[in-house]
Amino acid sequence: MIARFFVLVSLALLCASAASAQSFNAQEQAEIRAVVREYLVRNPDVLREALDALAERNNAERWNEIKADPRDFAIGPADAPVTIVEFYDYRCAYCHGAMQWVLDLARTRRDIRIVFKELPILSEASMEAARAALAARPQGRYLQFHQGLMSHPLDREMDSAAIDAIARRVGIDVARMRRDMEDPAITRTLEQNRAHAIDYNITGTPGFVINGELIPGFNRPVLEARLREAARESRERRASR
């Protein structure tokens, strides 16, 4: 049914460019429009099905884009059946609270892949810390630096000196990190992260997206329920193949 609908719509689109392509005369264009209109009036469910299918495809494309960006740091098998994408801010108390839970999952669950996305929205210190983390990633100490930044007490200022001290403590070349922080690619990554957050209607941190579904905030029971659901859905998909 949907296939027939799209054939008709394709004809309608062709008629829209008829003036330049000289494919249809005015009478043929009117007839095609009438056929499409009559079909949709008689079969409104077809349009709903088509729109639902389009939304599903767009959601799948959006999810594939955020879970497989090679610029992001990730832990876990690339083919894990469950993927968690976390958007976070280094000065967010709830992100601090979620860190150990996230790391415990990475340590104990081989069926989960975790993708890290900086979303500095709270302060200039948040932005500087996010740029530093991204700049340090090529040095191979991202996770250690991430933990250090997330463990910095919220009642203490996170200024440049504090960021550098954390970096130095985990073995990062601070001079190289500072140079790399000016790379326009880091700005583009952060802008893309913000665009993804807007797409998913993430208005605060942390924001967890689990196999395409947003779980806002650090609500551990809700997150773990979604993980169980995602794992079950994955098993059912494999069993049906």
N, C-alpha and C positions, 0 to 999 in steps of 0.2 A: 504494500500500500504506500509506504513512504517512498519507495523507488518510483512509483508512478507519479506521485506528487512532485518529486524533483525533476522528472522528465518534463512535466507541464510547466514548472517554474523556469526550467532552462529555456523552454520555448518562449516564455514571456520575456526572459532576459534578452534572448536573441532579437525579439521584435523591438526591444527598446533601442537597439543599435541599427535598426533596419534602414534608417535614413542614410547612414554612411555606407553600410554594407550592401544596400539594395537587395536584401534577402526577401523581404515581404512588402507587398503593397499595403495601402491603408486598410483595405477591406480585410486582408489576411491578418493584419495586426489586431484589428477589432475582433475578429473571430477567435483568435488565440486568447485574447484577454477575457472574452466571454466564457470560453471553455474553462479557463483557470478559475474564474470567479464562481461559475456554477459548481465546479467540483468542490471548491472550498466551502461554499455555502451548504452543500449537501453532505460534506464530510469534514466538519470542523475538527474532529479528533485527529485527523491527519496532520493538521497544522500544529496541534499541541504535541503530537508525537515527534514531529520534525524539530520543533523548538527544544523539546526535552533532549533529543539526541544531540543537537548542536551544543546545548549547555553541558552535557556530559562529556562531549569531545573537548570543549574548551577547558573544562575542569581538569581533564586528564593531561592536556598539554601544559597547563599551568603547573600542575603538580610535578610533571616530569622535568620541567624547567628548574624548579627550586630545589629538587632533591638531587640533581645530577650536575650541578655547576662545579666544574673542576677547580674553580678558585676557592671553594670552601674547604675547610678542614673537616674531616669526617672520621669516625671510628666505627669499625664493624665491617662485615663482609659486604662487598658491592652488590651481591645478589641476595642480600637478606630479605626475607618476606615482609618484614616490618621496618619502615623507615620513620624516624623522628627527626623533624627539622625544628631546631630551637632558635628563636629570635630573642636576643638578650641585650641588656645594657649593663656595663660593668659597675654602675652606681645604683643598681636596682636591688633593693633588699630581697625581693622575692626571687630574683635570679640567683642571689647569693644562697638563699635557702634551697634552691633547686639543684645547685651544683653537685652535691654529693649523691643525690638520687640519680642524676644523669650519669655520673661516673660509675656508680654501682651497676647500673644497667649495662654500661659498656663492658664492665669487667665480668659480669655473670651471664649475660644473654648473647649467645652466638646467632640468634635469629633476628637481632635488631641492629640496624645501622643508624648512627646518630650524626646529623649534619649540623654544624655550628654556623650561625649567621649573626654577625654584629648588627645591632640596631640601636645606635647611640642617639637617644631622644631626650635624655634628662638634663644634660649639662654639657658645657664645653669640655669638662674633664672626661665625660663619657666619650666624646668624640676623639679626644687625644688618645685615650686608652685603646679605643677601637682601631684607630690608625696604626698605633704602635703594634698591636697584636697582629694585624694583617701584614705589616712591614716585616715583622720578625718571623713570619711563617716560613719563608725560604731557608731560614737557618735551622729548621728542624726541631725547634723547641716550643712549638705553638702550645701544646697541651699544658706543659709546665708553666708557661707564661700566663695562659688563660686561668689556670688555677691560682696563680699568684695574684693576678688582678682581681679575681673574684673573691679572694680571701682578704683583700685590703679592707680594714675596718671602715664602715660607712661614716663613723664619727670622726674620722681623720681625713684631712684633705688629700685628694689624689692629684697632686701637681706634677709637673714634669720631672722634678727630682725624685718623687716617689715612684713614678713609672720607670724611670731609668734604674733605680735601685732594685726594683723587682726584676727587671730584665737582666741586670747584671748578676743577680743572685741565682737565676736559673740558667746562666751560661750563654746569654745572648750578647753579641757584639753590639754595644749600644750606639757607637758612632755609625756603624752600618745601618742599624735600625732607623736612626734619625734621618739619615740620607734617604732611605727607601720610603720613609713616611711621606715624602714630597712627590712620590710617583703618582701621576694622574690616574693610573689604573686603580689605585686604592680609592680615590674619590668616586670613580665609576662603579666600583664594587659596592660601596656604601649607598650610592644613589640607587643601584639596582635592588639592594636589600630593602631599602625604604619603599620602592615601587612594589616589590613583592608583598611587603607588609600591608600596603594599601589595598592590593588585590584581595588579600585574605581578610581584610577588615580587622587587622591587628592594631589596636589603639593603645596598647600598653605592653610592658614586658613583665615576665617572659610570655612569649606566644609559642605554643607547641603545635606543630602540624604533624599528625600521625596518619600516614597513608592517605594524605589529602584532606583530612578533617581537622579543623582548628579546635584546639582546647586552650582557651585563654587563661593566663595566670598559672600559678603553681598550686593546683588542687589535686593532691596526690591520689585520692580515691578515684576521682574522675579520670585522671590520666591512666591509672592502672586498669580501670575498666575498659577504656578505649584500647589499650594494648592487648588485653585479652580478646576483645572483639576483633581487632585487626588480625591477630594470630589465627583466630577461628576462621575468619573470612579467607585467609590465605590457604589454610588447610582444605577448605571446601573447594576453592578454585583448583588446587592441585588434584583433588580427588575426582573432579568432574572432567578432567582432561583425558 
